[in-house]
Amino acid sequence: MRNIKLEIEYDGKDFNGWQKQPNKLNIQGEIEQAIKQITGEEVDLIASGRTDAGVHALGQIANFKTNSKIPIEKIPYAINSRLKQSIRILNAEEVEDKFHSRYNCKQKTYRYVINNAKQASAIYRKLEYHISNDLNIEEMKKAANYFIGEHDFKAFKASGTSNKSSVRTIYDITIEKKDNRIVMEFTGNGFLYNMVRILSGTLVDVGMGKINPENIPDIIDSKDRTRAGKTLPPYGLYLVKVEYK
Amino acid sequence: MRNIKLEIEYDGKDFNGWQKQPNKLNIQGEIEQAIKQITGEEVDLIASGRTDAGVHALGQIANFKTNSKIPIEKIPYAINSRLKQSIRILNAEEVEDKFHSRYNCKQKTYRYVINNAKQASAIYRKLEYHISNDLNIEEMKKAANYFIGEHDFKAFKASGTSNKSSVRTIYDITIEKKDNRIVMEFTGNGFLYNMVRILSGTLVDVGMGKINPENIPDIIDSKDRTRAGKTLPPYGLYLVKVEYK
């Protein structure tokens, strides 16, 4: 069988997240259906990881096995022709049999976009989080530095979720302001449930002066979700890139 | 009476253009209604110019006269609270009585956004025009230079429109490609009906090799609409900025 790796963009606001679930529009199910229409096969589409309801992807990676002989360069066009426009296969690549989108993932980059203008944007309102309070970017950058490295991020995951290890490594966080938009990018070996949205909410609290950057190590050590900032809404979050060994 | 100048952003896809018209959702009518709700007055909102159905604005300018005593800094919040989220008043300023958004306009800048990737974007599909053919940017820049200056742009306006002078001056055109997106910006003293969309369509034809840049002066001189490129769709077009003396 061929093993096909797809690069996928989607507009999160139209879906209840990546994962297949009955009676709820989801990205995995939509793409599996489209693949069935063109190959006749019931495939199991394995993503690098789920994204939650409302979260966007610019470069989600997923793979599936098939006996279909469709030329690789035609696969994006074939699948896209059966998909809603709010999901696009950007690229397809044939990979070795043992490639697994989730297990082989080395690192991911997520982006959180904030509109920091006085008024929300009419055009981009569903693609960014609007906050009119002045945010101190330099303080946010200082705080971000404390997150870099291997830490137990238990304080930064949705409470009540699994008991598996909450140790993750963050390789880099960049925060840039251009005009009124603040773009935060987080690269790490993996992220816990809601982790990027909670890190972003914590950095916003720092930017507003509610949390002192020097207190971040203490908040990490506390492993106490209530000490971190709020979970920012999903529509400001983008899975930008997934990288493999 | 006070004369209030508004800076306005709107998502064109939700409206049948700026101009007030019965039974069709339009931006002017929506804002006039919101102003009526907060001031009790039937105002006449004068824009720098109409935008067509589907065209976006990042910085439309319009003004109205009022006896209302609402403090100027509260006006954007007050109007926005009565508006759909797809229209936002970004700023309000009190200007001298004789200020007129249309008559006093010195220059305008429009932007046309093209996605030149192989596949359309799932996220930005309603905010840019997708064309997968490779476009030669250097040739497009050469062609754009021929448009700069004062010309009779009759070949670049929708046919069947008014007989008024079609002489306009273009001060500058910039074309930039970043990743897969091509952003063209046009600054001039005014633009004819559909003119920016036809200029953009003509530049796309140049980029595809259908029109030679050196033929642009001849196409201008012909005053023949059929010699210019097609009218690109409205959803890639943005009124970016309106400037005054």
Interface residues (C-beta under 8 A of the other chain):
Chain A: E9 Y10 D11 H56 L58 P76 N80 Q85 S86 I87 R88 I89 L90 N91 A117 K118 Q119 A120 S121 A122 I123 R125 L127
Chain B: E9 Y10 D11 H56 L58 P76 N80 Q85 S86 I87 R88 I89 L90 N91 A117 K118 Q119 A120 S121 A122 I123 R125 L127
